[in-house]
Amino acid sequence: MAFIDSTVVNVALPALQSSLGATVIGAQWVIEAYALFLGALILVGGSIGDLFGRRRAFLMGVTVFAAASAWCGLSPSIHQLIIARAFQGLGAAFLVPGSLSLISASFDANERGRAIGTWSGFTAMTTALGPVLGGWLIQHASWRWAFFINLPIGIIVIAISLKHVPESRSKTAKHVDWLGAAVITLGLGGLVYGLIESARLGWKDPLVLGSLVLGVACLITFYFVEARLAEPMVPLQLFRSRPFTGANLLTLFLYAATGVFFFLFPLNLIQVQGYSATATGAAALPFIVLESLLSRWAGGLAARYGPRLPLIVGPLIIALGFTLFATLSVGGSYWSTFFPAFTVLGFGMTVSVAPLTTVVMSAVDQDRAGTASGINNAVARVAGLLAIAVFGIVMFQSFSDHLDRSLTRLPLSTVQMKELQSNYVKLAAIEIPPGLDRSTSKEIKASVNEAFVHGFRLVMLICAALAVAGAAQSCWMIPGQASLHPDLQQQPS
């Protein structure tokens, strides 16, 4: 359910934007509302499962996620859809960590690896099939079915869990870090709200400024809250490990880049390039299939060469993939334009992800491995959350400036110009004013497409720079040896 939704909703964005008359800000919130609650609460969800029962927390997550999916599918407005997506994120915060903790608790050491491998195989399969299935449903039925598809899955999962999955708890868990969860949620929420709404309200708006100040203050407070608690959800001492800190910085760079990319590319393919929803879902298959087929091979890279080399080479390949996307314009065959770029990007992520996970899990003591994995997962979610908010501003400003320059060359009245400018927040889904002749309308549409591609290229170059920065810090912070024992870790003074 969670992995299908992570890929289907992006493909559904152009359709629901058109259906509900949403701006790109509304589309951003559809993604961000989910990512906010999942990223902020995923560690708390794991802690609640350890304390009150892993199966109980897992079932609660599935139930909330399925119910919120039904709400998403029935939403009559973009505002209701955003609220429903927030509840989906809340359910996922229990569902995602609960799935792996149940597997770890239900299998002994000899069988656990195979069980987790099966879990990984199913996540790869659903991630690959999700965009294609979702695109087909969107094209032949409605974007609402991208959410309704979770209902039968949820019912089956609940039935199987109640009958076959045993309950388990942690013997050492004592309490849940509710204060930390509240502070980090408020901090991320304030920051994201201020960044996204600045495109609509302006930077000087009191609501925008107040949200940004509140967000930054809460994020600073979060550090002091976690430093003082006996059992914080983010044990700060883990970051004394140089490899662990480096791995999470690399996660932040790479998942910020891929997060904003997967937000923008469906808008590009559907609204600018003229692809169908099904074709758009299928377009990303090279990326996903490479990760699925080569993940086992990539897992051996860290053992053979040490983690530093693949974590330098992988991000550099990713940077090349984003650079290829930055060279594309409007039109051209998929096989000569998007296919090579997706293939290079997918190969780079394949080379990077498995060694990155190895560093995260090996850089801390074994009894902290679960917490380390949870922190890294949360960093990945928060990276995408912040990237969509920050680079959404870059995209909007670049699109607006380029389109302004293009439209001044056309015979448009002041009223028509202002009408177009008031709809810039829809990006490529902007509506052409009525009453214009066919030639002028065609020129406006071409200008809109060119402006979107201009902004898309700029964001892709920034994503490439992030990947290069990730490779540079890997060279500095990730050790070269294949095994990361505590006595080999470099500790900062």
C-alpha positions as CSV (number, residue, x, y, z in Angstrom):
1,M,0.0,0.0,0.0
2,A,2.7,2.5,1.0
3,F,5.0,1.7,-1.9
4,I,2.2,1.8,-4.5
5,D,1.1,5.2,-3.1
6,S,4.6,6.6,-3.2
7,T,4.7,6.2,-7.0
8,V,1.0,6.4,-8.1
9,V,0.1,9.8,-6.6
10,N,2.9,11.6,-8.5
11,V,1.5,10.3,-11.8
12,A,-2.0,11.3,-10.7
13,L,-1.0,14.9,-10.0
14,P,-1.8,16.4,-13.4
15,A,-5.2,14.6,-13.5
16,L,-6.3,15.7,-10.1
17,Q,-4.9,19.2,-10.7
18,S,-7.2,19.5,-13.7
19,S,-10.2,17.8,-12.1
20,L,-10.1,19.9,-8.9
21,G,-8.9,23.1,-10.5
22,A,-5.8,23.1,-8.3
23,T,-2.7,25.3,-8.6
24,V,0.8,23.8,-8.4
25,I,0.7,24.9,-4.7
26,G,-2.3,22.6,-4.1
27,A,-0.4,19.8,-6.0
28,Q,2.6,20.4,-3.7
29,W,0.4,20.1,-0.6
30,V,-1.0,16.8,-1.9
31,I,2.5,15.4,-1.7
32,E,3.8,17.4,1.3
33,A,0.9,16.7,3.7
34,Y,1.6,13.0,3.4
35,A,5.4,13.4,3.6
36,L,5.2,15.8,6.6
37,F,3.4,13.4,8.9
38,L,5.2,10.3,7.7
39,G,8.7,11.9,8.0
40,A,8.0,13.6,11.4
41,L,6.2,10.6,13.0
42,I,7.8,7.5,11.5
43,L,10.2,7.1,14.5
44,V,7.3,7.6,17.0
45,G,5.3,5.0,15.1
46,G,8.1,2.5,15.6
47,S,8.4,3.3,19.3
48,I,4.6,2.9,19.8
49,G,4.8,-0.5,18.2
50,D,7.7,-1.5,20.5
51,L,5.9,-0.3,23.6
52,F,2.2,-1.2,23.0
53,G,2.5,-4.1,20.5
54,R,3.9,-4.2,17.0
55,R,0.9,-6.0,15.5
56,R,-1.5,-3.6,17.2
57,A,0.4,-0.5,15.8
58,F,0.7,-2.1,12.4
59,L,-3.0,-2.8,12.2
60,M,-3.8,0.7,13.4
61,G,-1.6,2.1,10.6
62,V,-3.2,-0.1,7.9
63,T,-6.7,0.8,9.1
64,V,-6.0,4.6,9.2
65,F,-4.2,4.4,5.8
66,A,-7.0,2.5,4.1
67,A,-9.7,4.8,5.6
68,A,-7.8,7.9,4.6
69,S,-7.4,6.4,1.1
70,A,-11.1,6.1,0.8
71,W,-11.4,9.8,1.9
72,C,-8.8,10.8,-0.7
73,G,-10.8,9.0,-3.5
74,L,-14.1,10.7,-2.4
75,S,-12.6,14.2,-1.9
76,P,-14.7,16.8,-3.7
77,S,-12.0,19.6,-3.3
78,I,-8.3,20.0,-3.2
79,H,-8.5,21.1,0.4
80,Q,-10.2,17.9,1.5
81,L,-7.8,15.8,-0.4
82,I,-4.8,17.5,1.3
83,I,-6.4,16.8,4.8
84,A,-7.0,13.2,3.8
85,R,-3.4,12.8,2.6
86,A,-2.2,14.1,6.0
87,F,-4.2,11.2,7.6
88,Q,-2.7,8.8,5.1
89,G,0.8,10.0,6.2
90,L,-0.2,9.4,9.9
91,G,-1.3,5.9,9.0
92,A,1.9,5.2,7.1
93,A,4.0,6.4,10.1
94,F,2.7,3.2,11.9
95,L,2.5,1.0,8.8
96,V,6.0,1.4,7.4
97,P,8.1,0.8,10.5
98,G,5.6,-1.8,11.8
99,S,6.1,-4.0,8.7
100,L,9.8,-4.6,9.2
101,S,9.6,-4.8,13.0
102,L,7.0,-7.6,12.7
103,I,9.3,-9.5,10.4
104,S,12.3,-9.1,12.6
105,A,10.3,-10.2,15.7
106,S,8.6,-13.2,13.9
107,F,11.7,-14.9,12.4
108,D,14.9,-16.2,14.0
109,A,18.3,-15.1,12.8
110,N,18.7,-17.8,10.2
111,E,15.4,-17.0,8.5
112,R,15.2,-13.3,9.0
113,G,17.4,-12.4,6.1
114,R,15.3,-14.4,3.6
115,A,12.1,-12.9,5.1
116,I,13.4,-9.4,4.7
117,G,14.6,-10.3,1.2
118,T,11.0,-11.4,0.4
119,W,9.7,-8.1,1.8
120,S,12.2,-6.2,-0.4
121,G,11.2,-8.1,-3.4
122,F,7.5,-7.3,-3.0
123,T,8.3,-3.6,-2.4
124,A,10.4,-3.5,-5.6
125,M,7.6,-5.2,-7.5
126,T,4.8,-2.9,-6.3
127,T,7.1,0.1,-6.8
128,A,7.6,-0.9,-10.4
129,L,4.0,-1.9,-11.1
130,G,2.5,1.1,-9.2
131,P,3.0,3.8,-11.8
132,V,1.9,1.7,-14.8
133,L,-1.2,0.4,-13.0
134,G,-2.0,3.8,-11.6
135,G,-1.5,5.5,-14.9
136,W,-3.8,3.0,-16.6
137,L,-6.5,3.5,-13.9
138,I,-6.1,7.3,-14.2
139,Q,-6.4,7.2,-18.0
140,H,-9.3,4.7,-18.3
141,A,-11.2,5.4,-15.1
142,S,-10.3,8.3,-12.7
143,W,-7.4,9.5,-10.6
144,R,-9.6,8.6,-7.6
145,W,-8.9,4.9,-8.3
146,A,-5.3,5.5,-7.5
147,F,-6.5,5.8,-3.9
148,F,-9.4,3.3,-4.0
149,I,-7.0,0.5,-4.9
150,N,-5.7,0.6,-1.3
151,L,-9.1,-0.5,0.1
152,P,-9.1,-4.2,-0.9
153,I,-5.4,-4.5,-0.1
154,G,-6.1,-3.1,3.4
155,I,-8.9,-5.5,4.1
156,I,-6.8,-8.5,3.0
157,V,-3.8,-7.3,5.1
158,I,-6.0,-6.8,8.2
159,A,-7.6,-10.3,7.9
160,I,-4.2,-12.0,7.4
161,S,-2.6,-10.1,10.2
162,L,-5.4,-10.9,12.7
163,K,-5.2,-14.6,11.9
164,H,-1.5,-15.3,11.3
165,V,0.7,-12.6,12.7
166,P,1.6,-13.0,16.4
167,E,1.8,-10.0,18.7
168,S,5.2,-8.9,20.0
169,R,6.7,-6.1,22.2
170,S,10.1,-4.8,23.1
171,K,11.3,-5.7,26.6
172,T,13.4,-2.5,26.9
173,A,11.0,0.1,25.5
174,K,9.7,2.4,28.4
175,H,8.1,5.5,26.9
176,V,7.3,7.4,23.7
177,D,8.9,10.7,22.9
178,W,5.7,12.7,22.5
179,L,7.3,16.1,23.1
180,G,10.0,15.5,20.4
181,A,7.3,14.3,18.0
182,A,5.1,17.4,18.6
183,V,8.1,19.8,18.2
184,I,9.5,18.3,15.0
185,T,6.0,18.1,13.4
186,L,5.3,21.8,14.2
187,G,8.8,22.8,13.1
188,L,8.7,21.0,9.7
189,G,5.0,22.0,9.2
190,G,5.8,25.7,9.9
191,L,8.8,25.7,7.6
192,V,7.1,23.9,4.7
193,Y,3.9,26.0,5.0
194,G,6.0,29.3,4.8
195,L,8.0,28.1,1.9
196,I,5.1,26.8,-0.2
197,E,2.7,29.6,0.5
198,S,5.3,32.3,-0.2
199,A,4.7,31.7,-4.0
200,R,1.0,32.7,-3.5
201,L,1.2,35.2,-0.6
202,G,4.7,36.7,-1.0
203,W,7.6,36.7,1.4
204,K,6.4,39.8,3.3
205,D,3.0,38.2,4.3
206,P,2.7,38.0,8.1
207,L,1.5,34.4,7.9
208,V,4.5,33.3,5.8
209,L,7.0,35.1,8.0
210,G,5.4,33.8,11.2
211,S,5.3,30.3,9.9
212,L,9.0,30.4,8.9
213,V,10.0,31.9,12.2
214,L,7.9,29.3,14.1
215,G,9.4,26.4,12.0
216,V,13.0,27.5,12.6
217,A,12.4,28.0,16.3
218,C,10.8,24.6,16.7
219,L,13.6,22.9,14.8
220,I,16.2,24.5,17.0
221,T,14.1,23.6,20.1
222,F,14.0,20.0,18.9
223,Y,17.8,19.7,19.2
224,F,17.7,20.7,22.9
225,V,14.6,18.6,23.6
226,E,16.4,15.5,22.2
227,A,19.6,16.3,24.0
228,R,17.9,16.4,27.4
229,L,15.7,13.3,27.2
230,A,16.8,9.9,28.6
231,E,15.1,8.0,25.7
232,P,14.8,10.5,22.7
233,M,13.4,9.3,19.4
234,V,16.6,10.7,17.8
235,P,19.6,9.8,20.0
236,L,22.0,12.6,19.1
237,Q,25.1,10.5,20.2
238,L,24.7,8.4,17.1
239,F,25.8,11.4,15.1
240,R,29.2,11.2,16.9
241,S,29.9,8.4,14.4
242,R,31.5,10.1,11.3
243,P,30.3,7.4,8.9
244,F,26.7,7.6,10.2
245,T,26.6,11.4,9.9
246,G,28.1,11.2,6.4
247,A,25.6,8.5,5.3
248,N,22.7,10.7,6.5
249,L,24.1,13.8,4.8
250,L,24.3,11.8,1.5
251,T,20.8,10.6,2.1
252,L,19.7,14.2,2.5
253,F,21.3,15.3,-0.7
254,L,20.2,12.3,-2.9
255,Y,16.6,12.1,-1.7
256,A,16.1,15.8,-1.9
257,A,17.1,15.6,-5.5
258,T,15.0,12.6,-6.4
259,G,12.1,13.9,-4.3
260,V,11.6,17.1,-6.3
261,F,12.4,15.2,-9.6
262,F,9.5,12.7,-9.1
263,F,7.2,15.6,-8.3
264,L,8.0,17.5,-11.5
265,F,8.6,14.9,-14.1
266,P,4.9,13.7,-14.4
267,L,3.9,17.4,-14.9
268,N,6.5,17.7,-17.6
269,L,5.5,14.5,-19.4
270,I,1.7,14.9,-19.3
271,Q,1.2,18.7,-19.4
272,V,4.2,19.6,-21.7
273,Q,5.3,16.6,-23.6
274,G,1.7,15.3,-24.2
275,Y,2.2,11.8,-22.7
276,S,-0.8,9.8,-21.5
277,A,-0.9,8.9,-17.8
278,T,-0.1,5.2,-18.6
279,A,2.9,6.2,-20.7
280,T,4.1,8.5,-18.0
281,G,3.9,5.7,-15.4
282,A,5.8,3.4,-17.7
283,A,8.4,6.1,-18.5
284,A,10.1,5.6,-15.1
285,L,10.3,1.8,-15.4
286,P,14.0,1.8,-16.4
287,F,14.8,3.6,-13.1
288,I,12.7,1.2,-11.0
289,V,13.6,-2.0,-12.9
290,L,17.4,-1.3,-12.6
291,E,17.0,-0.9,-8.8
292,S,15.1,-4.1,-8.6
293,L,17.3,-6.3,-10.7
294,L,20.7,-5.0,-9.7
295,S,20.1,-4.3,-6.0
296,R,21.7,-7.7,-5.0
297,W,24.8,-7.0,-7.1
298,A,25.0,-3.4,-5.7
299,G,24.9,-4.9,-2.2
300,G,28.2,-6.6,-2.8
301,L,30.0,-3.5,-3.9
302,A,30.6,-2.2,-0.3
303,A,32.0,-5.6,0.7
304,R,34.3,-5.8,-2.3
305,Y,35.6,-2.3,-2.6
306,G,34.6,-0.6,0.6
307,P,31.6,1.8,0.9
308,R,33.5,5.0,-0.1
309,L,34.1,4.2,-3.7
310,P,30.5,3.3,-4.7
311,L,29.2,6.2,-2.6
312,I,31.4,8.5,-4.7
313,V,30.8,6.9,-8.1
314,G,27.1,6.4,-7.6
315,P,26.2,10.0,-6.8
316,L,28.4,11.2,-9.8
317,I,26.4,8.8,-12.1
318,I,23.2,10.3,-10.6
319,A,24.5,13.8,-11.3
320,L,25.1,12.7,-15.0
321,G,21.5,11.5,-15.1
322,F,20.1,14.8,-13.9
323,T,22.3,16.6,-16.4
324,L,20.8,14.6,-19.2
325,F,17.3,15.6,-18.0
326,A,18.5,19.2,-18.1
327,T,19.4,19.0,-21.8
328,L,15.8,17.9,-22.9
329,S,13.4,20.3,-24.5
330,V,9.8,19.8,-25.9
331,G,9.2,16.9,-28.2
332,G,11.5,14.1,-29.4
333,S,11.2,10.3,-29.1
334,Y,11.1,8.8,-25.6
335,W,13.9,6.4,-26.5
336,S,16.3,9.2,-27.5
337,T,15.3,11.6,-24.7
338,F,13.9,10.4,-21.4
339,F,14.9,6.7,-21.7
340,P,18.7,7.3,-21.5
341,A,18.3,9.8,-18.7
342,F,16.1,7.5,-16.6
343,T,18.5,4.6,-17.2
344,V,21.6,6.6,-16.1
345,L,19.7,8.0,-13.1
346,G,18.4,4.5,-12.1
347,F,21.9,2.9,-12.4
348,G,23.4,5.7,-10.2
349,M,20.8,5.2,-7.5
350,T,21.3,1.4,-7.7
351,V,25.0,1.8,-7.1
352,S,24.4,4.2,-4.2
353,V,21.5,2.8,-2.2
354,A,22.7,-0.6,-1.0
355,P,26.2,0.6,0.1
356,L,24.5,3.6,1.8
357,T,22.3,1.3,3.8
358,T,25.3,-0.8,4.7
359,V,27.1,2.2,6.1
360,V,24.0,3.3,8.2
361,M,23.5,-0.2,9.7
362,S,27.2,-0.9,10.3
363,A,28.3,2.5,11.7
364,V,26.6,2.0,15.1
365,D,26.4,-0.8,17.7
366,Q,24.1,-3.7,16.7
367,D,21.5,-2.9,19.4
368,R,21.1,0.6,17.8
369,A,20.7,-0.7,14.2
370,G,16.9,-0.4,14.2
371,T,17.1,3.2,15.5
372,A,19.8,4.0,13.0
373,S,17.7,2.6,10.1
374,G,14.6,4.5,11.3
375,I,16.6,7.8,11.5
376,N,17.9,7.3,8.0
377,N,14.4,6.5,6.7
378,A,13.1,9.7,8.4
379,V,16.0,11.8,6.8
380,A,15.0,10.5,3.4
381,R,11.4,11.4,3.9
382,V,12.2,14.9,5.3
383,A,14.7,15.5,2.4
384,G,11.9,15.0,-0.1
385,L,9.5,17.1,2.0
386,L,11.8,20.1,2.2
387,A,13.1,19.8,-1.4
388,I,9.6,20.0,-2.9
389,A,8.9,23.1,-0.8
390,V,12.3,24.9,-1.6
391,F,12.8,23.9,-5.2
392,G,9.1,24.5,-5.9
393,I,9.9,28.2,-5.3
394,V,12.8,28.0,-7.7
395,M,10.6,26.3,-10.3
396,F,7.8,28.9,-9.9
397,Q,10.1,31.9,-10.1
398,S,12.0,30.6,-13.1
399,F,8.8,29.8,-14.9
400,S,7.2,33.2,-14.1
401,D,10.3,35.2,-15.2
402,H,10.7,33.3,-18.4
403,L,7.0,33.5,-19.3
404,D,6.9,37.2,-18.6
405,R,9.7,37.8,-21.1
406,S,8.0,35.6,-23.7
407,L,4.5,37.1,-23.4
408,T,5.7,40.7,-23.8
409,R,6.3,39.9,-27.5
410,L,2.7,38.9,-28.1
411,P,-0.3,41.2,-28.8
412,L,-2.0,40.9,-25.4
413,S,-4.0,43.5,-23.7
414,T,-3.3,44.5,-20.1
415,V,-6.3,42.6,-18.9
416,Q,-5.3,39.4,-20.7
417,M,-1.8,39.7,-19.4
418,K,-2.9,40.1,-15.8
419,E,-5.3,37.1,-16.2
420,L,-2.4,35.0,-17.4
421,Q,-0.1,36.2,-14.6
422,S,-2.8,35.4,-12.0
423,N,-2.7,31.8,-13.1
424,Y,1.1,31.3,-13.1
425,V,0.7,29.2,-10.0
426,K,-0.8,26.4,-12.2
427,L,2.5,26.2,-14.2
428,A,2.0,24.2,-17.4
429,A,-1.7,23.7,-16.6
430,I,-2.3,27.4,-17.0
431,E,-5.6,28.3,-18.9
432,I,-5.4,30.4,-22.0
433,P,-7.7,33.4,-21.8
434,P,-10.9,33.1,-24.0
435,G,-11.4,35.3,-27.0
436,L,-7.9,35.0,-28.5
437,D,-7.3,34.0,-32.1
438,R,-5.9,30.5,-32.7
439,S,-2.4,31.7,-33.6
440,T,-2.0,33.8,-30.4
441,S,-3.4,31.0,-28.3
442,K,-0.9,28.6,-29.9
443,E,2.0,30.9,-29.3
444,I,1.0,31.3,-25.6
445,K,0.8,27.6,-25.1
446,A,4.3,27.2,-26.7
447,S,5.6,29.9,-24.4
448,V,4.1,28.2,-21.4
449,N,5.8,24.9,-22.4
450,E,9.1,26.6,-23.0
451,A,8.9,28.4,-19.6
452,F,8.2,25.1,-17.8
453,V,11.1,23.4,-19.5
454,H,13.3,26.3,-18.6
455,G,12.4,25.9,-14.9
456,F,12.7,22.1,-15.1
457,R,16.2,22.4,-16.5
458,L,17.3,24.7,-13.8
459,V,15.9,22.4,-11.1
460,M,17.6,19.4,-12.7
461,L,21.0,21.2,-12.7
462,I,20.5,22.0,-9.0
463,C,19.7,18.3,-8.4
464,A,22.9,17.4,-10.2
465,A,24.8,19.8,-8.0
466,L,23.3,18.2,-4.9
467,A,24.5,14.7,-6.2
468,V,28.0,16.1,-6.7
469,A,28.0,17.6,-3.2
470,G,27.0,14.2,-1.9
471,A,29.9,12.5,-3.7
472,A,32.3,15.1,-2.3
473,Q,31.2,14.6,1.3
474,S,31.3,10.8,0.9
475,C,35.0,11.2,-0.1
476,W,35.5,13.1,3.1
477,M,33.3,11.3,5.7
478,I,32.8,7.7,4.5
479,P,35.6,5.3,5.3
480,G,37.2,3.2,2.6
481,Q,37.2,-0.1,4.4
482,A,34.4,-2.6,3.8
483,S,33.7,-3.3,7.4
484,L,32.7,-0.5,9.8
485,H,33.5,-1.7,13.2
486,P,33.2,0.8,16.1
487,D,36.9,0.7,16.7
488,L,37.5,1.7,13.1
489,Q,35.1,4.6,13.1
490,Q,36.5,8.0,13.2
491,Q,35.1,10.0,16.1
492,P,35.0,13.8,15.9
493,S,36.6,15.7,18.7
